[in-house]
Amino acid sequence: MKISRNTVLRTMPLLFVAAAMLALAYTTVQAPVLHADDAVMPAVGTTAPDFTLNSQEGTPINLKDYRGKWVVLYFYPKDMTPGCTIEAHSFQSDLDKYQQINAVVIGVSVDSVDSHKQFCAKDGLNFKLLSDEKHDVVTKYGSIMMFGTMTVAARNTFLIDPKGNIVKEFVKVNPQGHSTEVLAALADLQKGSK
């Protein structure tokens, strides 16, 4: 069957439109789109919003339990995913450094207590991971986002001083080297508070 040049020229625009629609459908369905929720972050200098969440051991942890210590409160999207594992391993390897400067590391995601338990066991994590399945705390801290159709925690970190005030925020964190960045900020903050 022979197709004329005019037929090809007339159908070309339709082929381009069809290809563009397929590409758009593929990126919409296959590639998750990240977008921030309407939640607002608490400001630096304000009291950190209090909360109680269950840890990987199933025990309730209240933020006020850590008054008198520096708190590294970090939000992360999902247990056992590459970026979250890198970030957690960095905090774990620096845990002694945090303890030496009177600081604790607390991770929060919307994963279940069981998921946290598995993550800690698989990756040898010894700090608290808190489960926020109802999305209350991620919302209070303006750290909630959609990943495709899933609601997850946005990768943000808050430094809270021993009095319970937010003194520094890290937004849209790069998990690679984040613990080093946090330790440096804590060193500066502690120098300034003496």
Backbone bond lengths (Angstrom), bond angles and torsions (degrees), N, CA, C in turn:
res aa  C-N    CA-C-N  psi(-1)  N-CA   C-N-CA  omega(-1)  CA-C   N-CA-C  phi
1 M - - - 1.454 - - 1.525 108.88 -
2 K 1.304 114.45 128.69 1.454 120.54 -177.87 1.528 109.54 -102.95
3 I 1.375 115.45 130.42 1.466 120.55 -179.76 1.510 107.90 -107.11
4 S 1.335 115.08 132.38 1.464 118.63 -177.66 1.528 110.71 -74.75
5 R 1.307 113.19 157.93 1.461 120.85 179.81 1.530 110.42 -61.62
6 N 1.328 117.95 -39.33 1.468 122.39 -179.62 1.529 111.21 -63.71
7 T 1.337 117.57 -38.69 1.465 121.33 179.20 1.525 109.93 -63.99
8 V 1.323 116.12 -42.69 1.459 120.84 179.52 1.535 110.00 -63.26
9 L 1.333 116.72 -45.23 1.460 120.90 -179.15 1.529 111.73 -63.69
10 R 1.348 116.86 -36.32 1.465 119.77 179.57 1.531 112.01 -71.50
11 T 1.324 117.59 -33.34 1.471 120.30 -176.79 1.525 113.28 -88.66
12 M 1.331 117.89 -13.55 1.473 120.62 -179.36 1.523 112.79 -56.37
13 P 1.340 119.73 -48.99 1.465 118.58 179.69 1.532 112.28 -58.50
14 L 1.332 116.73 -38.39 1.459 120.09 178.70 1.527 111.15 -64.63
15 L 1.321 116.39 -38.29 1.469 120.30 178.30 1.532 110.66 -64.93
16 F 1.337 116.30 -41.11 1.461 119.73 178.46 1.532 111.07 -64.42
17 V 1.342 116.56 -42.22 1.459 120.61 178.65 1.528 109.95 -63.09
18 A 1.334 116.81 -44.46 1.470 120.77 179.93 1.528 110.42 -62.86
19 A 1.327 117.05 -41.97 1.469 120.82 179.22 1.527 110.60 -64.72
20 A 1.328 116.94 -41.66 1.469 120.76 179.19 1.526 110.64 -64.62
21 M 1.340 116.88 -40.30 1.469 120.28 179.06 1.528 110.84 -65.75
22 L 1.324 116.75 -40.14 1.468 120.13 177.15 1.527 111.02 -63.88
23 A 1.317 116.24 -42.85 1.468 119.87 179.06 1.519 110.75 -63.25
24 L 1.333 117.47 -42.60 1.454 121.64 178.56 1.525 110.77 -63.99
25 A 1.323 117.14 -43.73 1.468 120.78 178.97 1.523 110.01 -63.06
26 Y 1.315 117.22 -41.28 1.466 120.65 179.87 1.526 111.03 -63.08
27 T 1.328 117.72 -45.85 1.466 119.18 -178.29 1.519 111.20 -70.06
28 T 1.331 118.02 -31.65 1.456 120.39 179.49 1.524 111.13 -71.40
29 V 1.329 117.05 -41.29 1.456 120.53 -176.76 1.516 111.50 -84.48
30 Q 1.319 117.99 -44.42 1.452 121.59 -171.63 1.524 114.30 -84.87
31 A 1.313 117.32 -41.97 1.461 119.81 -175.58 1.525 109.23 -99.14
32 P 1.328 117.93 114.16 1.458 119.55 -179.37 1.525 111.50 -62.12
33 V 1.299 114.67 144.85 1.456 121.01 178.88 1.521 107.74 -105.48
34 L 1.311 116.55 129.90 1.459 121.07 177.51 1.512 109.09 -93.77
35 H 1.305 116.13 131.80 1.454 119.62 172.23 1.513 109.17 -149.95
36 A 1.312 115.79 143.98 1.471 121.27 -175.36 1.521 110.09 -75.56
37 D 1.303 114.92 150.37 1.449 122.10 174.64 1.530 108.32 -80.35
38 D 1.322 116.08 176.83 1.461 120.20 -179.75 1.523 112.67 -80.25
39 A 1.329 118.35 -1.31 1.459 121.69 -177.38 1.527 110.59 -63.43
40 V 1.330 115.37 146.36 1.458 121.68 -178.08 1.527 109.05 -110.21
41 M 1.326 116.33 135.53 1.465 121.08 178.20 1.518 110.82 -72.43
42 P 1.341 116.25 143.48 1.465 117.88 172.20 1.528 108.88 -67.07
43 A 1.299 117.09 146.41 1.467 121.46 -174.65 1.518 112.00 -81.58
44 V 1.335 114.97 151.12 1.460 120.94 172.05 1.526 107.34 -60.00
45 G 1.334 116.02 136.45 1.453 121.12 -179.10 1.521 113.28 97.71
46 T 1.347 116.60 -9.92 1.465 119.88 178.26 1.530 109.55 -97.79
47 T 1.322 115.17 163.79 1.461 120.54 176.80 1.522 109.01 -68.88
48 A 1.316 116.13 133.84 1.464 120.61 179.13 1.527 109.11 -64.69
49 P 1.335 117.95 130.25 1.463 119.61 178.51 1.535 110.53 -57.98
50 D 1.323 115.76 130.48 1.460 120.25 -178.42 1.529 110.30 -78.20
51 F 1.308 115.71 158.07 1.459 121.25 178.55 1.521 109.09 -163.38
52 T 1.321 114.83 163.22 1.455 122.74 169.98 1.520 107.07 -132.01
53 L 1.334 116.63 124.29 1.468 122.81 178.08 1.516 108.66 -136.02
54 N 1.329 116.12 157.28 1.462 120.69 176.93 1.521 111.12 -82.95
55 S 1.337 114.59 140.36 1.467 121.29 177.98 1.529 109.72 -88.67
56 Q 1.334 115.32 -178.41 1.459 120.49 178.90 1.532 112.21 -61.95
57 E 1.340 116.90 -21.26 1.465 119.91 176.77 1.522 111.40 -84.29
58 G 1.335 117.41 -6.08 1.458 121.23 -178.17 1.518 112.94 86.36
59 T 1.342 117.38 4.42 1.458 120.84 -179.49 1.525 110.28 -92.09
60 P 1.340 117.51 140.94 1.456 119.69 178.95 1.526 111.26 -71.62
61 I 1.319 115.62 134.71 1.462 123.12 178.47 1.521 107.12 -120.12
62 N 1.333 115.68 128.61 1.456 120.85 177.58 1.528 107.96 -109.74
63 L 1.322 116.75 137.71 1.464 120.61 -179.57 1.523 111.32 -57.06
64 K 1.339 117.52 -36.33 1.469 120.86 -179.21 1.528 112.41 -63.01
65 D 1.345 117.17 -20.50 1.473 120.76 177.52 1.525 111.46 -60.54
66 Y 1.338 116.70 -18.89 1.465 121.17 -174.91 1.526 113.09 -103.73
67 R 1.343 117.72 12.65 1.463 119.23 174.97 1.526 108.28 -59.41
68 G 1.327 115.83 140.11 1.460 120.48 -176.25 1.522 111.97 95.73
69 K 1.328 116.88 -8.23 1.470 121.96 176.81 1.529 108.92 -123.40
70 W 1.311 115.03 158.33 1.464 120.66 169.66 1.523 106.53 -80.85
71 V 1.328 117.09 138.48 1.458 121.25 -178.83 1.523 109.56 -119.81
72 V 1.329 114.87 128.65 1.462 121.96 170.99 1.524 104.83 -101.07
73 L 1.324 116.13 102.21 1.462 121.81 -179.10 1.520 107.29 -101.26
74 Y 1.328 115.02 107.51 1.466 116.77 -176.95 1.519 110.62 -117.54
75 F 1.327 114.14 136.70 1.459 122.29 178.68 1.522 107.96 -103.42
76 Y 1.321 115.70 139.48 1.466 120.07 -178.47 1.528 109.31 -142.80
77 P 1.341 117.31 152.28 1.467 120.16 -172.89 1.530 116.94 -67.90
78 K 1.346 119.14 -49.84 1.470 118.16 -167.86 1.524 111.65 -156.97
79 D 1.329 115.22 133.10 1.466 120.86 175.21 1.524 111.09 -57.44
80 M 1.324 114.78 144.41 1.471 123.99 171.10 1.527 114.35 61.34
81 T 1.322 118.04 23.22 1.460 120.89 172.81 1.528 107.33 -99.65
82 P 1.325 118.94 158.52 1.469 120.55 -171.85 1.532 115.36 -54.13
83 G 1.336 117.96 -53.93 1.468 120.21 -177.77 1.522 112.44 -64.04
84 C 1.320 116.27 -40.67 1.470 120.61 -178.74 1.524 111.00 -68.90
85 T 1.322 116.77 -33.58 1.468 120.82 177.74 1.528 110.16 -69.26
86 I 1.329 117.13 -42.98 1.471 121.11 177.01 1.526 110.00 -58.60
87 E 1.330 116.40 -47.09 1.465 121.06 -178.49 1.532 110.66 -62.98
88 A 1.333 117.10 -46.01 1.462 121.28 -179.04 1.525 111.32 -64.06
89 H 1.337 117.35 -41.50 1.474 120.72 178.52 1.527 110.77 -62.45
90 S 1.331 116.73 -38.71 1.472 120.14 179.02 1.526 110.61 -62.73
91 F 1.327 116.55 -46.29 1.462 119.39 178.02 1.532 110.39 -63.15
92 Q 1.327 116.47 -41.58 1.464 120.09 -179.52 1.524 111.18 -62.01
93 S 1.342 117.17 -45.34 1.475 118.07 -178.88 1.517 112.94 -67.29
94 D 1.324 117.65 -23.00 1.463 121.09 179.10 1.533 112.90 -98.65
95 L 1.309 117.72 7.76 1.464 120.93 -174.20 1.528 113.07 -55.72
96 D 1.324 117.90 -40.15 1.476 120.36 177.76 1.521 111.35 -61.16
97 K 1.334 116.36 -38.68 1.473 120.42 179.16 1.524 110.63 -63.77
98 Y 1.335 116.46 -39.29 1.464 119.98 178.13 1.526 110.62 -66.01
99 Q 1.319 116.29 -43.27 1.465 120.05 -179.87 1.533 111.44 -62.79
100 Q 1.326 117.09 -36.23 1.466 121.19 179.66 1.530 112.51 -65.13
101 I 1.322 117.04 -25.03 1.473 119.80 -179.11 1.539 111.60 -108.52
102 N 1.341 115.74 22.81 1.467 121.64 175.69 1.529 112.02 60.92
103 A 1.337 116.46 42.45 1.466 121.15 179.91 1.523 110.21 -124.46
104 V 1.325 115.18 147.36 1.460 121.38 175.02 1.523 108.78 -118.99
105 V 1.323 114.94 151.16 1.461 121.78 177.67 1.524 107.16 -110.00
106 I 1.339 115.66 129.22 1.459 121.65 178.01 1.523 107.79 -131.29
107 G 1.326 116.46 124.21 1.458 121.49 176.72 1.517 110.74 -101.98
108 V 1.334 116.55 144.94 1.466 121.73 178.95 1.525 109.01 -133.58
109 S 1.327 115.38 131.18 1.468 120.72 170.18 1.521 107.61 -142.95
110 V 1.322 116.31 175.77 1.464 120.17 179.47 1.526 111.45 -89.84
111 D 1.328 117.34 6.85 1.467 121.17 176.79 1.526 110.44 -69.05
112 S 1.322 115.65 162.14 1.465 121.83 -179.02 1.526 111.26 -76.26
113 V 1.336 116.01 165.52 1.461 122.17 174.91 1.529 109.64 -58.37
114 D 1.344 116.87 -42.28 1.476 120.34 179.86 1.518 111.94 -62.49
115 S 1.326 116.69 -40.00 1.463 120.48 177.65 1.526 110.38 -62.80
116 H 1.342 116.77 -43.09 1.469 121.20 177.50 1.527 110.76 -61.96
117 K 1.307 115.87 -41.42 1.469 120.98 -179.60 1.526 110.16 -60.28
118 Q 1.333 116.14 -45.11 1.470 120.91 178.57 1.525 111.37 -64.38
119 F 1.333 116.55 -42.97 1.464 122.07 -179.90 1.533 109.85 -60.30
120 C 1.332 116.29 -47.20 1.471 120.92 -179.27 1.529 111.02 -63.90
121 A 1.322 116.65 -42.51 1.472 120.34 -179.55 1.528 110.73 -66.69
122 K 1.321 116.84 -44.81 1.474 121.51 -177.60 1.529 111.72 -66.16
123 D 1.336 116.59 -38.51 1.457 120.16 -172.46 1.531 114.62 -109.82
124 G 1.333 117.26 8.58 1.464 120.91 176.22 1.506 113.64 61.35
125 L 1.333 117.15 44.28 1.467 121.53 -179.24 1.528 109.52 -91.18
126 N 1.337 116.78 129.54 1.466 121.69 -175.90 1.522 113.78 -112.97
127 F 1.311 118.37 9.66 1.461 120.06 176.80 1.528 108.26 -108.55
128 K 1.320 116.21 170.39 1.469 121.27 -174.08 1.527 111.87 -76.43
129 L 1.334 114.35 130.24 1.462 122.23 168.87 1.518 106.12 -115.00
130 L 1.327 116.38 124.80 1.452 121.14 -175.03 1.528 111.38 -107.65
131 S 1.327 114.82 142.25 1.457 121.96 -176.41 1.525 110.88 -98.43
132 D 1.321 116.14 121.64 1.465 122.56 -179.96 1.529 109.30 -119.47
133 E 1.326 116.09 60.27 1.468 120.63 -176.43 1.533 113.23 -62.91
134 K 1.330 117.19 -24.99 1.477 120.06 179.80 1.528 112.35 -87.60
135 H 1.329 117.41 -3.82 1.475 123.84 176.44 1.526 113.55 68.24
136 D 1.325 117.56 17.50 1.469 120.47 -178.50 1.526 112.23 -67.97
137 V 1.328 116.22 -48.74 1.467 120.38 -173.83 1.528 110.79 -75.47
138 V 1.330 117.81 -40.88 1.471 119.09 177.62 1.526 110.35 -60.52
139 T 1.335 115.93 -32.35 1.467 119.77 177.24 1.532 110.77 -72.33
140 K 1.344 117.41 -45.08 1.474 120.88 178.93 1.520 111.76 -57.47
141 Y 1.341 116.20 -32.86 1.460 120.61 -177.65 1.534 112.41 -97.97
142 G 1.324 117.39 13.19 1.465 120.56 177.89 1.509 112.45 57.68
143 S 1.328 116.81 31.70 1.457 121.83 -174.19 1.527 111.10 -122.12
144 I 1.312 115.37 48.56 1.457 121.22 178.95 1.520 108.11 -122.74
145 M 1.320 116.23 141.42 1.460 119.91 178.59 1.517 109.28 -152.64
146 M 1.306 114.81 166.46 1.462 121.38 176.26 1.520 108.34 -101.99
147 F 1.330 115.81 136.47 1.454 122.25 173.47 1.514 104.70 -120.37
148 G 1.333 116.05 96.62 1.464 119.46 -170.56 1.515 107.65 66.26
149 T 1.333 116.96 -117.47 1.473 120.98 178.70 1.527 112.09 -103.03
150 M 1.323 117.55 0.96 1.470 121.63 -179.36 1.520 111.10 -94.81
151 T 1.324 116.06 139.76 1.459 121.35 171.78 1.519 107.40 -90.96
152 V 1.323 116.59 127.52 1.468 122.05 179.82 1.527 109.14 -135.95
153 A 1.324 114.71 168.89 1.463 119.97 174.11 1.522 109.10 -80.13
154 A 1.310 116.54 138.55 1.468 121.41 174.32 1.526 107.76 -77.46
155 R 1.317 117.41 149.39 1.463 122.06 -176.29 1.534 109.95 -80.48
156 N 1.330 115.41 85.40 1.465 123.57 178.92 1.521 109.17 -127.77
157 T 1.322 116.39 151.49 1.464 121.41 178.67 1.526 109.36 -130.42
158 F 1.329 115.30 140.04 1.464 122.16 178.97 1.523 108.43 -122.81
159 L 1.327 116.57 130.86 1.463 121.15 173.45 1.518 107.02 -98.49
160 I 1.336 114.80 126.78 1.460 121.97 -176.74 1.517 107.91 -118.02
161 D 1.333 116.33 128.96 1.466 119.92 -177.26 1.533 110.90 -79.31
162 P 1.339 117.64 171.62 1.467 120.61 -177.01 1.531 114.68 -60.69
163 K 1.338 117.54 -17.79 1.469 120.47 177.87 1.531 112.05 -88.25
164 G 1.336 116.72 -6.28 1.466 120.35 178.53 1.510 114.79 95.05
165 N 1.350 116.88 17.73 1.466 120.68 179.55 1.528 111.21 -102.17
166 I 1.318 115.55 143.98 1.472 120.13 175.30 1.521 107.51 -75.43
167 V 1.337 116.59 123.44 1.460 120.09 -177.48 1.533 112.96 -114.05
168 K 1.326 116.70 -14.11 1.468 119.63 177.36 1.526 108.80 -160.53
169 E 1.340 114.64 146.07 1.465 121.36 176.78 1.522 109.50 -127.05
170 F 1.309 115.24 142.00 1.466 122.26 171.94 1.526 105.68 -119.43
171 V 1.324 116.76 119.98 1.452 121.44 -176.00 1.522 109.62 -110.94
172 K 1.324 115.71 141.46 1.478 122.55 -179.30 1.525 109.96 52.00
173 V 1.303 114.72 57.59 1.463 123.71 -174.80 1.527 112.19 -64.34
174 N 1.320 115.57 140.91 1.462 121.98 168.20 1.529 105.54 -90.57
175 P 1.334 118.68 117.25 1.469 119.83 -175.00 1.529 113.99 -61.86
176 Q 1.314 116.89 -26.87 1.466 121.06 -179.97 1.525 109.60 -70.53
177 G 1.304 117.75 115.47 1.464 121.38 176.65 1.520 114.58 79.46
178 H 1.338 117.21 8.90 1.472 119.03 -176.47 1.529 111.85 -66.27
179 S 1.315 117.78 -39.37 1.468 119.80 -179.22 1.529 111.00 -60.85
180 T 1.312 117.04 -40.05 1.473 121.27 177.92 1.528 110.29 -61.75
181 E 1.322 115.77 -42.15 1.467 122.52 178.09 1.538 110.57 -62.26
182 V 1.324 116.68 -41.81 1.466 121.69 -179.84 1.528 110.56 -67.30
183 L 1.329 116.77 -44.02 1.472 120.36 178.74 1.527 111.38 -60.45
184 A 1.326 116.99 -41.31 1.474 120.86 178.33 1.529 110.42 -63.48
185 A 1.334 117.21 -42.33 1.463 120.68 179.40 1.523 110.53 -65.16
186 L 1.326 117.27 -40.83 1.464 120.87 178.22 1.528 110.84 -62.79
187 A 1.326 116.74 -41.18 1.474 120.44 178.69 1.525 109.94 -60.15
188 D 1.335 117.32 -44.61 1.469 121.26 178.87 1.526 111.48 -64.31
189 L 1.326 115.81 -43.64 1.464 120.30 -178.82 1.528 111.32 -65.16
190 Q 1.329 115.66 -39.63 1.463 118.60 -178.92 1.511 111.79 -70.75
191 K 1.348 117.21 -33.51 1.482 120.26 174.83 1.526 109.29 -62.49
192 G 1.332 115.45 -44.02 1.459 120.68 -177.47 1.523 113.89 -69.91
193 S 1.332 116.72 -21.22 1.475 118.70 -177.27 1.537 112.19 -91.64
194 K 1.336 117.22 -1.66 1.478 119.73 -178.98 1.515 111.10 -89.43
